[in-house]
């Protein structure tokens, strides 16, 4: 037994001694050609060994190589497939006897690897992979069971210096270069973490860009259990490029990554991604954090505690800077193609949005989403101020102080539908549904309700020096109003269908309630029908059609007002001034017009309408009192000042009109009161804004009513009034001569000249007598006066005496000059 042990020991000593002596006996450089020949036989490539080969055996089996290169495949541009300046591989000998592989640091310096793809998509490494597959097919196992695997593998590290990997793809016209690659690792032990430090430059020709990349982490690779980890990961890159959307980007990534490929689980904890991107005018500074858990088998991924913060600086945005914060919990299911964003919160300056959103079909061409959105109350005015947005001047500077939006949404990449919309603006609340289809050419569908709004608060303030308030517009006149040139192209772009109901609204001084407007607009045809509202104890109903399909706008209006109290309405229209007319008003109008501007519409306005007022008054003039004063003046009397209201009461005021090319023609104006009857006829030109109107005021009073019995004696007197001028400056005049002559003729039929003198005075009576061919007392006396009838022929001719009618008119004008 002792002898056997001695023999074994002697064999081991001889074997070790042989291995130690091998480098001294065999020179590996003598086998360069043989090595190159074997490589060419296996790969079809030429291996060139330029430097010496160093070989040692004990205690390390070490192989040291100088410069070497492997030729490129035929048909490719690069001179070589791979080059290496120096390589060193060292393996401990004694652990191999125990089935253990212990390697020293693997050193590879000056690697140049050329990877190419030709125009047909063939690569310069295809032949190498094919050769490897042939070798595998030809290789046959020498025994049924392979030898025992290594019990352990340990590598002291990898050192890669000055490496360059060049890749060009002629089929896509792309070219990439990975230059100055340096890699250092600590010992590589299966199942144990090792430190890795790597840096390189990445250069792209198309797109033209370059980046410097660094990676510092601890790597754990457990091939047996298929577990991998990158802990304390620190990845940085600084990229820049002329053709990129940014001039420079500084990106940093930190976190811990673990992967269990048996369980198909990947976890990223402490994820932090920071990016600072800038170009000539814009800078974005962003940071993203969260924890990621992914199940590769079920294709489900969750991101807990997702948070994105960003500061955007750009001269083109309001305020030149915006601060953004976004938080959420994310759940993605690629099998079901769903993405859920729960507890989503977005903060942008004063704006804060909360939402829960679920997206579907996220991998298809038609993704969709649904969820709830709540924009918390905020001051739109303050937000605009913070972002240096100049709001239009408004009559009330306290508007836009509160805006809140709630909505239940569903939509896709081409449409959105707010099924439960709830908007609060200051004291107003809007609810209902709103849908927008086809974002490229938006089509709106809506059904909305607004509880109340004072629109005047949001309109520009009325100038203090404005003498008169502009009359309020009806829905029809508002539709036809605005700038002189009509926005035909804008009208053609409107595609909307729906209705809006408003509980109470104040606009341009008018207050209305229970408003309903239905809109149907498409392809340039806009229909506002029906429209209705409660207006000053009465009702408004209207239909408005706007046809912009041609070169000019076609306007059609059909409006009716019933039971409206004219006094309060006109008072609100005139900003609190007394109304010109009071009473219960009824009116209707059917009008059409054609034109590309407001002026053209006026010139082509055609149609008809009518109006009536009952139990009202004309404010600002007391016709009865004016007649009483005129009568007293004609009699040479002076009445005491009256305390009667300055108004003319009436029981009815009616009329109809016809519009022809913008000229309004009224032939049946009628006003009835206990004292007066007024009739009138005339025209008003809308294009020229001129008036040509005639009124006849007849006294029909009795002892009751305005004027009392003092005017009964003037019963039957008709006063003609002519109104000319413009809308802004009407000019009323009275036809005094006709008035007096008509009255005188009637009285002369039944009364003598003396009665007229008694009524109108001696002077006027004489004039009337002369006009009617009668003689007064003074005429009888003058017939006997020879000097008046026998004047010398040599005397100068006397100026032609005025006609009696002219003298009468002059006298009456002088008497009534203070009243007309």
Residue pairs with C-beta under 8 A, 6 or more apart in sequence:
16 58
19 57
19 58
19 93
20 57
20 58
22 55
22 57
23 55
23 56
23 57
26 55
28 53
28 54
28 55
29 52
29 53
32 49
32 53
35 47
35 49
36 46
36 47
36 48
36 49
39 45
39 46
39 47
39 70
40 46
40 47
42 131
42 135
43 70
43 127
43 128
43 131
44 127
44 131
45 70
45 71
45 72
45 73
45 81
45 128
46 70
46 71
47 68
47 69
47 70
47 71
48 68
48 69
48 70
48 71
49 65
49 66
49 68
50 66
50 67
50 68
50 69
51 65
51 66
51 67
51 68
51 86
52 66
53 63
53 64
53 65
53 66
54 62
54 63
54 64
54 65
55 62
55 63
55 64
56 62
57 93
58 93
59 92
59 93
59 94
60 90
60 91
60 92
60 93
60 104
61 90
61 91
61 92
61 93
61 96
62 88
62 89
62 90
62 91
62 104
63 87
63 88
63 89
63 90
64 86
64 87
64 88
65 84
65 86
65 87
65 88
66 85
66 86
67 83
67 84
67 85
67 86
67 110
68 83
68 84
68 87
69 80
69 82
69 83
69 84
70 80
70 81
70 82
70 83
71 80
71 81
72 78
72 79
72 80
72 81
72 114
72 116
72 124
73 81
73 124
73 125
73 126
73 127
75 118
76 114
76 116
76 118
76 124
77 116
77 168
78 114
78 116
78 124
78 166
80 112
80 114
81 113
81 114
81 124
81 125
82 111
82 112
82 113
82 114
83 110
83 111
83 112
84 108
84 109
84 110
84 111
84 112
85 109
85 110
85 111
85 162
86 107
86 108
86 109
86 110
87 107
87 108
87 109
88 106
88 107
89 103
89 104
89 106
90 103
90 104
90 105
91 101
91 102
91 103
91 104
92 102
92 103
92 104
95 101
95 102
98 151
99 148
99 149
99 150
99 151
99 152
100 150
100 151
100 152
100 153
100 154
101 150
101 152
101 153
101 154
102 154
102 156
103 153
103 154
103 155
103 156
104 156
105 155
105 156
105 157
105 158
105 159
106 155
106 157
106 158
106 159
107 159
107 161
108 158
108 159
108 160
108 161
108 163
109 160
109 161
109 162
110 161
110 162
110 163
111 160
111 162
111 163
111 164
111 165
111 181
112 163
112 164
112 166
113 163
113 164
113 165
113 166
114 124
114 166
115 123
115 124
115 125
115 165
115 166
115 167
115 168
116 123
116 124
116 167
116 168
116 169
116 170
117 123
117 124
117 168
117 169
117 170
117 171
117 172
118 170
118 171
119 170
119 171
120 171
121 171
152 190
153 189
153 190
154 187
154 188
154 189
155 187
155 188
155 189
156 187
156 188
157 184
157 185
157 186
157 187
157 188
157 194
158 183
158 184
158 185
158 188
159 183
159 184
159 185
160 181
160 182
160 183
160 184
161 182
161 183
162 180
162 181
162 182
163 178
163 180
163 181
163 182
163 183
163 200
164 177
164 178
164 179
164 180
164 181
165 177
165 178
165 181
166 176
166 177
166 178
167 175
167 176
167 177
167 178
168 174
168 175
168 176
169 175
173 206
174 204
174 205
174 206
175 204
175 205
175 206
176 202
176 203
176 204
176 205
177 201
177 202
177 203
177 204
178 200
178 201
178 202
178 203
179 200
179 201
179 202
179 203
180 199
180 200
180 201
181 198
181 199
181 200
182 198
182 199
182 200
183 196
183 197
183 198
184 196
184 197
184 198
185 194
185 195
185 196
185 197
185 219
186 194
186 195
186 196
187 194
188 194
188 221
190 221
190 222
190 223
190 224
191 220
191 222
191 224
191 225
191 227
192 220
193 218
193 219
193 220
193 229
193 231
194 218
194 219
194 220
195 216
195 217
195 218
195 219
196 215
196 216
196 217
196 218
196 219
197 215
197 216
198 214
198 215
198 216
199 212
199 213
199 214
199 215
200 212
200 213
201 210
201 211
201 212
201 213
202 210
202 211
202 212
202 213
203 209
203 210
204 210
204 241
207 241
207 243
207 244
208 241
208 242
208 243
209 239
209 240
209 241
209 242
209 243
209 244
210 239
210 240
210 241
211 237
211 238
211 239
211 240
212 237
212 238
212 239
213 235
213 236
213 237
214 234
214 235
214 236
214 237
215 233
215 234
215 235
216 232
216 233
216 234
217 230
217 231
217 232
217 233
217 234
217 235
218 229
218 230
218 231
218 232
219 228
219 229
219 230
220 227
220 228
220 229
220 230
220 231
221 228
222 228
225 262
226 260
226 261
226 262
227 258
227 259
227 260
227 261
227 262
228 258
228 259
228 261
229 256
229 257
229 258
229 259
230 256
230 257
230 258
231 256
231 257
232 256
233 253
233 254
233 255
233 256
233 257
234 252
234 253
234 254
235 252
235 253
235 254
236 250
236 251
236 252
236 253
237 249
237 250
237 251
238 248
238 249
238 250
238 251
239 248
239 249
239 251
240 247
240 248
240 249
241 247
245 279
246 277
246 278
246 279
247 278
247 279
247 280
248 277
248 278
248 279
249 275
249 276
249 277
249 278
250 275
250 276
250 277
251 273
251 274
251 275
251 276
252 272
252 273
252 274
252 275
253 271
253 272
253 273
254 270
254 271
254 272
254 273
255 268
255 269
255 270
255 271
255 272
256 268
256 269
256 270
257 266
257 267
257 268
258 266
258 267
258 268
258 269
259 265
259 266
259 267
260 266
263 297
264 295
264 296
264 297
265 293
265 294
265 295
265 296
266 292
266 293
266 294
266 296
267 291
267 292
267 293
267 294
268 291
268 292
268 293
269 291
270 291
271 288
271 289
271 290
271 291
271 292
272 287
272 288
272 289
273 287
273 288
273 289
274 286
274 287
274 288
275 284
275 285
275 286
275 287
276 283
276 284
276 285
276 286
277 283
277 284
277 286
278 284
281 314
281 315
281 316
282 312
282 313
282 314
283 311
283 312
283 313
283 314
284 310
284 311
284 312
284 313
285 310
285 311
286 308
286 309
286 310
286 311
287 308
287 309
287 310
288 306
288 307
288 308
289 305
289 306
289 307
290 303
290 304
290 305
290 306
290 307
290 330
291 303
291 304
291 305
292 301
292 302
292 303
293 301
293 302
293 304
294 300
294 301
294 302
295 301
298 333
298 335
299 333
299 334
299 335
300 331
300 332
300 333
300 334
300 335
301 330
301 331
301 332
301 334
302 329
302 330
302 331
302 332
303 329
303 330
303 331
304 329
305 327
305 329
306 326
306 327
306 328
306 329
306 330
307 325
307 326
307 327
308 324
308 325
308 326
308 327
309 323
309 324
309 325
309 326
310 323
310 324
310 325
311 321
311 322
311 323
311 324
312 321
312 322
312 323
312 324
313 320
313 321
314 320
314 321
314 322
317 387
318 384
318 387
318 388
318 389
319 386
319 387
319 388
319 389
320 388
322 348
322 349
322 387
323 347
323 348
323 349
324 346
324 347
324 348
325 345
325 346
325 347
325 348
326 344
326 345
326 346
326 347
327 343
327 344
327 345
328 341
328 342
328 343
328 344
328 345
329 341
329 342
329 343
330 339
330 340
330 341
330 342
331 338
331 339
331 340
331 342
332 338
332 339
332 340
332 362
333 339
334 363
337 360
337 361
337 362
337 363
337 364
338 358
338 359
338 360
338 362
339 358
339 359
339 362
340 357
340 358
340 359
341 355
341 356
341 357
341 358
341 359
341 371
342 356
343 354
343 356
344 353
344 354
344 355
344 356
344 357
345 352
345 353
345 354
345 355
346 352
346 353
346 355
347 353
349 383
349 386
349 387
350 378
350 379
350 382
350 383
350 386
351 375
351 378
351 383
352 375
352 376
352 378
353 373
353 374
353 375
353 376
354 373
354 374
354 376
355 371
355 372
355 373
355 374
356 371
356 372
357 369
357 370
357 371
357 373
358 369
358 370
358 371
359 367
359 368
359 369
360 367
360 368
360 369
360 370
361 367
361 368
366 412
366 413
367 412
367 413
368 410
368 411
368 412
369 409
369 410
369 411
369 412
370 409
370 410
370 411
371 408
371 409
371 410
372 406
372 407
372 408
372 409
373 405
373 406
373 407
373 409
374 405
374 406
374 407
375 403
375 404
375 405
375 406
376 404
377 402
377 403
377 404
377 424
378 402
378 403
378 404
379 400
379 401
379 402
379 403
380 400
380 401
380 403
381 391
381 399
381 400
381 401
383 389
384 390
384 391
384 400
391 400
392 460
393 460
393 461
394 400
394 457
394 458
394 459
394 460
394 461
395 456
395 457
395 458
395 459
395 460
395 461
395 462
396 457
396 458
398 457
399 426
399 457
399 458
400 425
400 426
401 426
402 424
402 425
402 426
403 423
403 424
403 425
404 423
404 424
405 421
405 422
405 423
405 424
406 420
406 421
406 422
406 423
407 418
407 419
407 420
407 421
407 422
408 418
408 419
408 420
409 416
409 417
409 418
409 419
410 416
410 417
410 419
411 417
414 437
414 438
414 439
414 440
415 435
415 436
415 437
415 438
415 439
416 435
416 436
417 433
417 434
417 435
417 436
418 433
418 434
418 435
419 433
420 433
421 430
421 431
421 432
421 433
421 434
421 448
422 429
422 430
422 431
423 429
423 430
423 431
424 430
425 453
426 457
427 452
427 454
428 450
428 451
428 452
428 453
429 450
429 451
430 448
430 449
430 450
430 451
431 448
431 449
432 446
432 447
432 448
432 449
433 445
433 446
433 447
433 448
434 444
434 445
434 446
434 448
435 444
435 445
435 446
436 442
436 443
436 444
437 443
437 445
441 495
442 495
443 495
443 496
443 497
443 522
444 495
444 496
444 497
444 498
445 496
445 497
445 498
446 496
446 497
446 498
446 499
446 500
447 498
447 499
447 500
448 498
448 499
448 500
448 501
449 500
449 501
449 502
449 503
450 500
450 501
450 502
450 503
450 505
451 502
451 503
451 504
452 502
452 503
452 504
452 505
453 502
453 504
453 505
453 506
454 505
454 506
455 505
455 506
455 507
455 508
456 506
456 507
456 508
456 509
459 507
459 508
462 469
462 575
468 574
469 509
469 573
469 574
469 575
469 577
470 508
471 573
471 574
472 507
472 508
472 509
472 510
472 572
472 573
473 481
473 508
474 540
474 542
474 559
475 517
475 528
475 531
475 540
475 542
475 544
475 559
476 542
476 544
476 557
476 559
476 589
479 528
479 544
479 546
479 555
480 555
480 557
480 593
480 598
480 601
481 598
482 598
483 598
484 597
484 598
484 599
485 596
485 597
486 548
486 553
486 595
486 596
486 597
486 598
486 601
488 524
488 548
488 551
488 552
488 553
488 596
491 521
491 524
491 526
491 546
491 548
491 553
492 523
492 524
492 548
492 549
494 521
494 522
494 526
495 521
495 522
495 523
496 519
496 520
496 521
496 522
497 519
497 520
497 521
497 522
498 518
498 519
499 516
499 517
499 518
499 519
500 515
500 516
500 517
500 519
501 514
501 515
501 516
502 514
502 515
502 516
503 513
503 514
503 515
504 511
504 512
504 513
505 511
505 512
505 513
505 515
508 573
509 572
509 573
509 574
509 575
510 535
510 569
510 572
510 573
511 536
511 572
512 533
512 534
512 535
512 540
513 533
513 534
513 535
514 532
514 533
514 534
515 531
515 532
515 533
515 534
516 530
516 531
516 532
516 533
517 528
517 531
518 528
518 529
518 530
518 531
519 526
519 527
519 528
520 526
520 527
520 529
521 527
523 549
524 547
524 548
524 549
525 545
525 546
525 547
525 548
525 549
526 545
526 546
526 547
526 548
527 543
527 544
527 545
527 546
528 542
528 543
528 544
528 545
528 546
529 542
529 543
529 544
529 545
530 541
530 542
530 543
531 540
531 541
531 542
531 543
531 544
532 539
532 540
532 541
532 542
533 539
533 540
534 540
535 561
535 564
535 569
536 564
536 565
536 566
536 568
536 569
537 563
537 564
537 565
538 561
538 562
538 563
538 564
538 565
538 584
538 585
538 586
539 561
539 562
539 563
539 564
540 559
540 560
540 561
540 564
541 559
541 560
541 562
542 557
542 558
542 559
542 560
543 556
543 557
543 558
543 559
544 555
544 556
544 557
544 558
545 554
545 555
545 556
546 553
546 554
546 555
547 553
547 554
547 555
547 556
548 554
551 596
552 594
552 595
552 596
552 600
553 594
553 595
553 596
553 601
554 592
554 593
554 594
555 591
555 592
555 593
555 594
555 601
556 591
556 592
557 589
557 590
557 591
557 592
557 607
558 589
558 590
559 587
559 588
559 589
560 587
560 588
561 585
561 586
561 587
561 588
562 586
563 584
563 585
563 586
564 584
564 585
564 586
565 582
565 583
565 584
565 585
566 579
566 581
566 582
566 583
566 584
566 585
566 613
566 616
567 579
567 581
567 582
567 583
567 616
568 579
569 579
569 585
570 579
570 580
570 581
570 582
571 577
571 578
571 579
578 619
578 620
579 619
580 618
580 619
580 620
581 613
581 616
581 617
581 618
581 619
581 653
582 616
582 617
582 619
583 613
583 614
583 615
583 616
583 617
583 650
583 653
584 613
584 614
584 615
584 616
585 611
585 612
585 613
586 611
586 612
586 613
587 609
587 610
587 611
587 612
588 609
588 610
588 611
589 607
589 608
589 609
590 607
590 608
590 609
591 605
591 606
591 607
591 609
591 659
592 604
592 605
592 606
592 607
593 600
593 601
593 602
593 604
593 605
593 606
594 600
594 601
594 604
595 601
595 602
595 603
595 604
599 687
602 662
602 686
602 687
603 661
603 662
603 687
604 661
604 662
605 659
605 661
605 662
605 686
606 659
606 660
606 661
607 658
607 659
608 656
608 657
608 658
608 659
609 656
609 657
609 659
610 654
610 655
610 656
610 657
611 653
611 654
611 655
611 656
612 652
612 653
612 654
612 655
613 650
613 652
613 653
613 654
614 651
614 652
614 653
615 651
616 649
616 650
616 653
617 645
617 647
617 648
617 649
617 650
618 647
618 648
618 650
618 653
618 671
619 646
619 647
620 646
620 647
621 646
621 647
621 648
622 642
622 644
622 645
622 646
622 647
622 648
622 706
623 648
623 675
623 676
623 697
623 706
624 648
624 675
624 676
624 701
624 705
624 706
624 707
624 711
625 642
625 644
625 646
625 706
625 707
626 819
627 699
627 707
627 711
627 714
627 717
627 719
628 639
628 642
628 707
628 710
628 711
629 639
629 819
630 816
630 819
630 820
631 710
631 711
631 713
631 714
632 638
632 639
633 815
633 816
633 818
633 819
634 759
634 760
634 761
634 764
634 812
634 815
634 816
635 759
635 760
635 761
636 761
644 706
648 673
648 676
648 706
649 673
649 674
649 705
649 706
650 671
650 672
650 673
650 676
651 672
651 673
651 674
652 670
652 671
652 672
653 670
653 671
653 672
654 668
654 669
654 670
655 666
655 668
655 669
655 670
655 680
656 666
656 667
656 668
657 664
657 665
657 666
658 664
658 665
659 665
662 685
662 686
662 687
663 683
663 684
663 685
663 686
664 683
664 684
664 685
664 686
665 682
665 683
666 680
666 681
666 682
666 683
666 684
666 693
667 681
668 679
668 681
669 678
669 679
669 680
669 681
669 695
670 677
670 678
670 679
670 680
671 677
671 678
671 679
673 705
673 706
674 701
674 702
674 704
674 705
674 706
675 699
675 700
675 701
675 705
675 706
675 707
675 711
676 697
676 698
676 699
676 700
676 701
677 697
677 698
677 700
678 695
678 696
678 697
678 698
679 695
679 696
679 698
680 693
680 694
680 695
680 696
681 693
681 694
682 691
682 692
682 693
682 694
682 723
683 691
683 692
683 693
684 690
684 691
684 692
684 693
684 727
689 726
689 727
689 728
690 724
690 725
690 726
690 727
691 723
691 724
691 725
691 726
691 727
691 730
692 723
692 724
693 722
693 723
693 724
694 720
694 721
694 722
694 723
695 720
695 721
695 722
695 723
696 718
696 719
696 720
696 721
697 718
697 719
697 720
697 721
698 716
698 717
698 718
698 719
699 707
699 711
699 714
699 715
699 716
699 717
699 718
699 719
700 715
700 716
701 707
701 708
701 711
701 712
701 715
702 709
702 712
703 709
703 712
716 746
717 739
717 743
718 739
718 742
719 734
719 739
720 734
720 735
720 738
720 739
721 732
721 733
721 734
721 735
722 732
722 733
722 734
722 735
723 730
723 731
723 732
723 733
724 730
724 731
724 733
725 731
733 820
734 820
736 809
736 812
736 813
736 816
736 820
737 805
737 806
737 808
737 809
737 812
740 808
740 809
740 812
741 771
741 805
741 808
744 756
744 768
744 771
744 772
744 808
745 772
747 755
747 756
747 759
748 756
748 768
748 772
753 765
753 768
753 769
753 772
753 774
753 775
753 776
754 765
756 764
756 765
756 768
756 769
757 764
757 765
757 766
757 776
758 765
759 765
760 768
763 811
764 808
764 811
764 812
764 815
765 776
766 776
766 778
766 779
767 804
767 807
767 808
767 811
768 804
768 808
769 775
769 776
769 779
770 804
770 807
771 804
771 805
771 807
771 808
782 788
783 789
802 810
